[in-house]
Amino acid sequence: MENPGMVDSDGFAFRNAMSEIGGSDSIAFRNAMSEMGSSGSGQVGREDMFKYRMKITFVDQYGMQEAGIDGGGVFKEFLTSLVREAFDPNMGLFTTTAQHNIYPNPESMQTDSEARQLVLDKYKFLGAVIGKALYEGVLVDAPFAQFFLGCCVGQLPEFNDLPTLDEDLYNGLVALKNYVVTQPGDEDEIYKVFGLDFTLTVRLRDGQRKTVLLVPQGDQIKVTAQNRLQYLDLIAQYKLDKQIAAPVRAFVAGLHTVIPETWMRLLFASPLELSRLLCGDSGTIDVRDWQRNTMYEGAFHAQGRMHPMVREFWDIVETELTEPQRQRLCRFATSCERPPLLGFAELNPRFCISGNNADDADSRLPSASTCVNLLKLPVYSSRQIMRDKLVTAIESNAGFDLS
């Protein structure tokens, strides 16, 4: 599917809402931002837009609208697709930590004031998108860094949050903090060992490097036993706060247009709680819970979980798939590799497996309509064929359809 468009129940339209971003050819959200910023007659301005119900129409590569009515599932598909595209580090707005968690890219900010404001508008828009996902209970595949989520719930980052950004840097700074001075009379011992002053080297957008002064005339101030704690705090403050302050403020402002700041502080006592509600439970998938909360249609409707092929399916999922494969299966069928925080019973719509008794079933791969959490499974002639086809489908990163 390409170029989804979007119409809400009160008449406002978002056409080509996943079009170009940042000058790239990737599907994203530039036109959606343009539409949402307008406030003509009968329209609601950007600040209120995400508070209203939205209905989606997908348009294929030929400009034809997909058949069907958006009862909520198509909106979910649009939202998860938008998040997947816009938060992709290749888009330039976000980058990743060593743990593959994402946070605003310090290199995204432009020097030109007009271009800079456009980038900040994008961050604000994405903050509102995440707020909408929280408000509607839509799980998204966006593993945010913990220090960044802390900013979203009103917590100021501190030195102990540094491992969630750069664990190697944190370990190096801890070594500096815990270094035992062997020559108490030598004030320059730490400087001789570590060779540090109150500066930090950062990379710019063009690939060049720039020296940042942590304090005025920091290049002339040596790090010693007396001031090393100050140095540690300044490094953490710059890395976790100052270098991404503008994008974070814009993102959080967008988030608060949907969920007020006071609500965020009341609802989430920690970044981990926000992460689990937004992205689902990061623990292992409970296959028995998944099975208990599954409906069956098509060839499986009459017998349900007692159908021989259904029983084989669940046994394969539980005993033969690895945990990463189970996560990919969950993503293949629901668009998110994690179940909701309270288990699969909270999926809306409920997870469903539909059996297809086609004559050429053994030549077909499973498919999915992620907008309604539907896995379409051909009735294969053997367990081995089903396993092979299932693994092929989930490993292929195949797209979704809206049949």
JOCORTA-V117794 format. One record per residue. N is the residue number from 0. RES is the residue in one small letter. PHI is phi as a letter, one per 20 degrees, with the letter a starting at -180 (NA if undefined). Layout:
# JOCORTA-V117794
{{N,RES,PHI} {N,RES,PHI}}
This chain:
# JOCORTA-V117794
{{0,m,NA} {1,e,c} {2,n,l} {3,p,f} {4,g,d} {5,m,b} {6,v,c} {7,d,e} {8,s,f} {9,d,d} {10,g,o} {11,f,e} {12,a,d} {13,f,c} {14,r,e} {15,n,l} {16,a,f} {17,m,d} {18,s,e} {19,e,f} {20,i,c} {21,g,l} {22,g,n} {23,s,e} {24,d,e} {25,s,e} {26,i,f} {27,a,b} {28,f,c} {29,r,g} {30,n,f} {31,a,f} {32,m,f} {33,s,f} {34,e,f} {35,m,f} {36,g,f} {37,s,e} {38,s,b} {39,g,e} {40,s,f} {41,g,m} {42,q,d} {43,v,d} {44,g,f} {45,r,g} {46,e,f} {47,d,d} {48,m,g} {49,f,f} {50,k,e} {51,y,d} {52,r,f} {53,m,c} {54,k,c} {55,i,d} {56,t,c} {57,f,e} {58,v,c} {59,d,e} {60,q,f} {61,y,e} {62,g,n} {63,m,e} {64,q,f} {65,e,f} {66,a,f} {67,g,p} {68,i,d} {69,d,f} {70,g,e} {71,g,p} {72,g,f} {73,v,f} {74,f,f} {75,k,g} {76,e,f} {77,f,f} {78,l,f} {79,t,f} {80,s,f} {81,l,f} {82,v,f} {83,r,f} {84,e,f} {85,a,f} {86,f,e} {87,d,f} {88,p,g} {89,n,f} {90,m,f} {91,g,n} {92,l,f} {93,f,c} {94,t,c} {95,t,d} {96,t,e} {97,a,f} {98,q,e} {99,h,m} {100,n,e} {101,i,d} {102,y,b} {103,p,g} {104,n,f} {105,p,f} {106,e,e} {107,s,f} {108,m,f} {109,q,e} {110,t,e} {111,d,f} {112,s,f} {113,e,f} {114,a,f} {115,r,f} {116,q,f} {117,l,f} {118,v,f} {119,l,f} {120,d,f} {121,k,f} {122,y,f} {123,k,f} {124,f,f} {125,l,f} {126,g,f} {127,a,f} {128,v,f} {129,i,f} {130,g,f} {131,k,f} {132,a,f} {133,l,f} {134,y,f} {135,e,e} {136,g,m} {137,v,e} {138,l,f} {139,v,c} {140,d,e} {141,a,c} {142,p,f} {143,f,f} {144,a,f} {145,q,f} {146,f,f} {147,f,f} {148,l,f} {149,g,g} {150,c,f} {151,c,f} {152,v,d} {153,g,n} {154,q,e} {155,l,f} {156,p,f} {157,e,c} {158,f,g} {159,n,f} {160,d,e} {161,l,g} {162,p,f} {163,t,f} {164,l,d} {165,d,b} {166,e,f} {167,d,f} {168,l,f} {169,y,g} {170,n,f} {171,g,f} {172,l,f} {173,v,f} {174,a,f} {175,l,f} {176,k,f} {177,n,e} {178,y,f} {179,v,e} {180,v,f} {181,t,e} {182,q,c} {183,p,g} {184,g,e} {185,d,e} {186,e,f} {187,d,e} {188,e,f} {189,i,f} {190,y,f} {191,k,f} {192,v,e} {193,f,d} {194,g,m} {195,l,d} {196,d,c} {197,f,e} {198,t,c} {199,l,b} {200,t,e} {201,v,c} {202,r,e} {203,l,e} {204,r,g} {205,d,e} {206,g,n} {207,q,f} {208,r,d} {209,k,c} {210,t,e} {211,v,d} {212,l,e} {213,l,f} {214,v,b} {215,p,g} {216,q,l} {217,g,f} {218,d,f} {219,q,d} {220,i,d} {221,k,f} {222,v,e} {223,t,c} {224,a,f} {225,q,f} {226,n,d} {227,r,f} {228,l,f} {229,q,f} {230,y,f} {231,l,g} {232,d,f} {233,l,f} {234,i,f} {235,a,f} {236,q,f} {237,y,f} {238,k,f} {239,l,e} {240,d,c} {241,k,g} {242,q,f} {243,i,c} {244,a,g} {245,a,f} {246,p,f} {247,v,f} {248,r,f} {249,a,f} {250,f,f} {251,v,f} {252,a,f} {253,g,f} {254,l,g} {255,h,f} {256,t,f} {257,v,d} {258,i,c} {259,p,g} {260,e,g} {261,t,f} {262,w,f} {263,m,f} {264,r,f} {265,l,f} {266,l,e} {267,f,c} {268,a,e} {269,s,b} {270,p,g} {271,l,f} {272,e,f} {273,l,f} {274,s,f} {275,r,f} {276,l,f} {277,l,e} {278,c,d} {279,g,n} {280,d,f} {281,s,e} {282,g,f} {283,t,f} {284,i,f} {285,d,e} {286,v,f} {287,r,f} {288,d,f} {289,w,g} {290,q,f} {291,r,f} {292,n,d} {293,t,d} {294,m,d} {295,y,c} {296,e,c} {297,g,m} {298,a,f} {299,f,e} {300,h,f} {301,a,f} {302,q,e} {303,g,l} {304,r,f} {305,m,e} {306,h,f} {307,p,g} {308,m,f} {309,v,f} {310,r,f} {311,e,f} {312,f,g} {313,w,f} {314,d,f} {315,i,f} {316,v,f} {317,e,e} {318,t,d} {319,e,d} {320,l,e} {321,t,f} {322,e,f} {323,p,g} {324,q,f} {325,r,f} {326,q,f} {327,r,f} {328,l,f} {329,c,f} {330,r,f} {331,f,g} {332,a,e} {333,t,c} {334,s,n} {335,c,c} {336,e,f} {337,r,d} {338,p,f} {339,p,g} {340,l,g} {341,l,e} {342,g,n} {343,f,f} {344,a,f} {345,e,e} {346,l,f} {347,n,c} {348,p,f} {349,r,f} {350,f,f} {351,c,b} {352,i,d} {353,s,d} {354,g,e} {355,n,c} {356,n,e} {357,a,f} {358,d,f} {359,d,d} {360,a,g} {361,d,f} {362,s,e} {363,r,d} {364,l,e} {365,p,g} {366,s,c} {367,a,b} {368,s,d} {369,t,f} {370,c,f} {371,v,c} {372,n,l} {373,l,d} {374,l,d} {375,k,d} {376,l,d} {377,p,f} {378,v,e} {379,y,f} {380,s,e} {381,s,b} {382,r,f} {383,q,f} {384,i,f} {385,m,f} {386,r,f} {387,d,f} {388,k,f} {389,l,f} {390,v,f} {391,t,g} {392,a,f} {393,i,f} {394,e,e} {395,s,e} {396,n,l} {397,a,f} {398,g,f} {399,f,d} {400,d,c} {401,l,d} {402,s,f}}
